[in-house]
Amino acid sequence: MSHLSVSEWGRVPVLDRPDDAGFTRTQANALITAARAHPLGGDEGTGILSDHYRHLTARQMVGMIAAPGCSLEILPKIDPAEGEDIETRSTVRQRLVRMLDVALGLNIGDGAAASMARQQDSLLDILIRIFADKLLTEARRGLPRMYLAQEQDLPALRGRLNVVRQFTAHAVRPDRLACRFDALSNDIPLLQVMKACVIALRRHARAGATIRKLDELRFVLADISDVGVSALPWGSVRIDRTNRRWETLYGLARLFLKRDWQATHRASDAGQGITLLFPMNDLFEAYVAALMRKAIRPLDLSVESQGGRLFCLIEEGGRGRFQTKPDLILRRRPKDGGKVVAIIDTKWKRLSPLVEDRKHGVSQSDVYQMMAYGQLYDCRELVLLYPHHAGLGETGLTLPYRVSNSVDRLHLRSLDVRLREPLILDQLSGMSTLWVTSNRVTEAFPA
């Protein structure tokens, strides 16, 4: 099976004969077919890959796309100056795992992600290994159990008598009692999901150590019912204080088996593999939102993601048109009035250095959109947040602008996702503190 890695907007050669440097035309066609069938594929699969006959171009998706006999890993990239060597790719892969960990709330842990991402495994290999390691650790500590309703015909009464069954099926069998009772069992929905995930991943794992761990897990879960992926009891899974330590594993299982916002796609062909794709714009937004919630805790603010929902226009009959959904809204708690402190729009785009473009490549439509947000939500601090890259200098970019004929300010800021989370939290906390202070000054001395 051919496996290649490429960065966002990167090219993969299409060759006349099999080679480690590219895909054959048959493999390229299979990947394009998989892209077209994927929920994120868009028009003719161009949302994931575009076909230029002699090469395939990756779009702004990251993760894995699989087809029969081949797979392609797409890694995030924001700085064209970054190299393409193995060491750099392993660093980018580690960064991607960290972003997924924070954005999806998987609680993988930075140490585990870093140690695995240093190897030459793909993103899928890393996530499978993390799942296998964590599940084996928790299984050795003991499987969760719960009381399940049982119905059995027994020689002695246990629990309650099933009167209807007793006087129909056992009317002439006084030696048999139809019993209803609750029994403590491991065969619960949570473990049925875990077993289904282990079986599915066993077909796609490539590392020998990971395969051995998955085989051991199948033995440990031998008494759990085999349930097909389409019939898994997702709605019956309950995470509470008794099984809280399984929450991360349940999140990983959903990542592999369900189609959530990242649009995991599993083909019916077992040889095709698992496709894990994440729109990079959405991932960056979720990553910033998760960190911002931690950063503003001391400030007693709240964060709304894709909230607001105010309309730009109202018809004569009162019906709204052109609904707005700002990426992130920072507002005070309801007890403090719930006023909007700042609105942040995240953009996974490359800001141009000043020497290249005095407007830094910021889209005019993005500016208009932020001005509309300021008007609709009565917000003074508007922020366009971009990923940082080396071309912008050593520190994060900070450019405040005053909106014409208004006290509103539009900030261009960059956030360096290469930093460790504590440093990013410090940056976000500093930004939020300034915005809160600015709002208090404006309220005390209105224009």
Buried (B, 14 or more C-beta within 10 A) or exposed (E): EBBBBBBBEBBBEBBEEEEEEBBBEEBBBBBBBBBBEBEBBEEEBBBBBBBEEEBBBBBBBBBBBBBBBBBBBBBBBBEEEBEEEEEBBBBBBBBBBBBBBBBBEBBBBBEBBBEBBEEEBBBBBBBBBBBBBBBBEBBEEEBBBBEBEEEEBEEEEBBEBBEEBBEEEBEEEEEBBBBBBEBEBBBBBBBBBBBBBBBBBBEBBBBEEBBEBBBBBEEBBEEBEEBEBEEBEBEEBEEEEEBEBBBBBBBBBBBBBBEEEBBBBBBEEEEBBBBBBBBBBBBBBBBBBBBBBBBBEEBEBBBBBBBBEBEEEEEEEEEEEEEBEBBBBBBBEEEEEEBBBBBBBBBBBBBBBBEEEEEBEBEEEBBEBBBBBBBBBEBBBBBBBBBBBBBBEEEBBEBEEEBEEEEBBBBBBBBBBBBEBEEBBEBBBEBBBBBBEBBEEBEEEEE
